[in-house]
Amino acid sequence: MHQSLQTNISQRETEVREGRGLPKTQIIGIAAKMGSWVCLTSGVGSVTVSGALPRRALSALLLQNPISLLPSYQFHHNRRRVCASASSGAKELQQQQYLRSPDLVALEYADLNLTDKISEELGHVRIRQHVNPLSSSLSVPVEVPDWNQVFRDPTLPLMVDIGCGSGRFLIWLAKRNLVMRNYLGLEIRKKLVKRAEFWVKDLALSNIYFMFANATTSFQQLVSTYPGPLMLVSILCPDPYFKKRHHKRRVVQKPLVDSIVSNLMPSGQVLMQSDVLEVALDMRNQFDSQPQVLKHIHEIDSSVLCDSEGWVLSNPMGIRTEREIHAEFEGAKIYRRIYQKQM
Ligand SMILES: C[S@@+](CC[C@H](N)C(=O)[O-])C[C@H]1O[C@@H](n2cnc3c(N)ncnc32)[C@H](O)[C@@H]1O
């Protein structure tokens, strides 16, 4: 086991034992996750699932989600489910309790320490299921910002996340690549953008910017005016719009693909994924239709593992998006492709 992880585990074990009033608690297992890890801690006749690194997440889980009972546990990779069965010799007490999907999101992003306190101006962030990207209010391209005001160094390579949702995924990446890259999140749900802006300010990050912008109408103007190279565009679990008459609302359409292709730097990449096969195939067809300029990563780098259908097996980003966490929790597969622009 990695030395620093081992040290963290020992520290956490001591904290749990001494600081949380759980005298006989000890950590009995570690479930490694992307970018973080979960400790399974046991007391006398009880098991508690406790959180990843930050103290706040750990104590919140200890208080809110005590999963009682059981000497043995299973961590299901796909369902991200911790099953607790009965304490020794008490089969009649058998029960199962599960971590909820939002808890897993909180764990995945625990090291960001994002505040739950939302500014007065923003109020409660109630998220409507969908916003129609074809509505007239979203048909006007947004004003291009002064990139010098937006990023500390606007010449750094840029990653754009189209339909960034809450923005946690992009904030996590920006925090890890402070002086190397800039990050731009485009999202049509205004309250999500406001909250993401609040978090960016709170964390004092100068390499990330969120915009309330319809990628369909604004992507081209935004990326073509950015002073540095466009190195990565991600479209992760876009809204599926299942009904045929709503397919035109899907974000990946030919003009957007053309714009991505023409603005990407040589060797720049596109990461697309969906937990809905039909949507993934739709996006794949669009990007596959430019074989002279865009090659799938598997053709370039055979070390990137794909299944027999050509879907990339693992997430290359080091962190899962929220939708990805929810989908995997439900047992869904993520259909993923990575394209690279030819020199
Ligand atoms: C299912 S969510 C996925 C969010 C995030 N990428 C994830 O994987 O957790 C899709 C997001 O895309 C946003 N969206 C849909 N169409 C868009 C468009 N044309 N431009 C920008 N954002 C869009 C939606 O508001 C929604 O937040």
The ligand as an SDF file (V2000), in Angstrom:
LIG
                    3D

 27 29  0  0  0  0  0  0  0  0999 V2000
  -27.2460   15.1600  -17.2480 C   0  0  0  0  0  0  0  0  0  0  0  0
  -26.4000   16.6520  -16.8530 S   0  0  0  0  0  0  0  0  0  0  0  0
  -24.7320   16.0750  -16.7040 C   0  0  0  0  0  0  0  0  0  0  0  0
  -23.8800   17.0230  -15.9170 C   0  0  0  0  0  0  0  0  0  0  0  0
  -22.4220   16.5960  -15.8040 C   0  0  0  0  0  0  0  0  0  0  0  0
  -21.7340   16.6750  -17.0720 N   0  0  0  0  0  0  0  0  0  0  0  0
  -22.3160   15.2170  -15.2300 C   0  0  0  0  0  0  0  0  0  0  0  0
  -21.8790   14.2960  -15.9550 O   0  0  0  0  0  0  0  0  0  0  0  0
  -22.6430   15.0480  -14.0390 O   0  0  0  0  0  0  0  0  0  0  0  0
  -26.3570   17.5240  -18.3930 C   0  0  0  0  0  0  0  0  0  0  0  0
  -26.1400   19.0100  -18.2000 C   0  0  0  0  0  0  0  0  0  0  0  0
  -25.9880   19.6520  -19.4510 O   0  0  0  0  0  0  0  0  0  0  0  0
  -26.6670   20.9010  -19.4180 C   0  0  0  0  0  0  0  0  0  0  0  0
  -26.9520   21.2640  -20.8120 N   0  0  0  0  0  0  0  0  0  0  0  0
  -27.8730   20.7010  -21.6330 C   0  0  0  0  0  0  0  0  0  0  0  0
  -27.8370   21.2800  -22.8530 N   0  0  0  0  0  0  0  0  0  0  0  0
  -26.8720   22.2330  -22.8060 C   0  0  0  0  0  0  0  0  0  0  0  0
  -26.3520   23.1710  -23.7510 C   0  0  0  0  0  0  0  0  0  0  0  0
  -26.8450   23.2460  -24.9770 N   0  0  0  0  0  0  0  0  0  0  0  0
  -25.3520   23.9880  -23.3640 N   0  0  0  0  0  0  0  0  0  0  0  0
  -24.8490   23.9280  -22.1090 C   0  0  0  0  0  0  0  0  0  0  0  0
  -25.2970   23.0600  -21.1620 N   0  0  0  0  0  0  0  0  0  0  0  0
  -26.2850   22.2230  -21.5100 C   0  0  0  0  0  0  0  0  0  0  0  0
  -27.8870   20.6160  -18.5690 C   0  0  0  0  0  0  0  0  0  0  0  0
  -28.4650   21.7680  -18.0080 O   0  0  0  0  0  0  0  0  0  0  0  0
  -27.3100   19.6850  -17.5110 C   0  0  0  0  0  0  0  0  0  0  0  0
  -26.8540   20.3700  -16.3800 O   0  0  0  0  0  0  0  0  0  0  0  0
  1  2  1  0
  2  3  1  0
  2 10  1  0
  3  4  1  0
  4  5  1  0
  5  6  1  0
  5  7  1  0
  7  8  2  0
  7  9  1  0
 10 11  1  0
 11 12  1  0
 11 26  1  0
 12 13  1  0
 13 14  1  0
 13 24  1  0
 14 15  1  0
 14 23  1  0
 15 16  2  0
 16 17  1  0
 17 18  1  0
 17 23  2  0
 18 19  1  0
 18 20  2  0
 20 21  1  0
 21 22  2  0
 22 23  1  0
 24 25  1  0
 24 26  1  0
 26 27  1  0
M  CHG  2   2   1   9  -1
M  END
$$$$
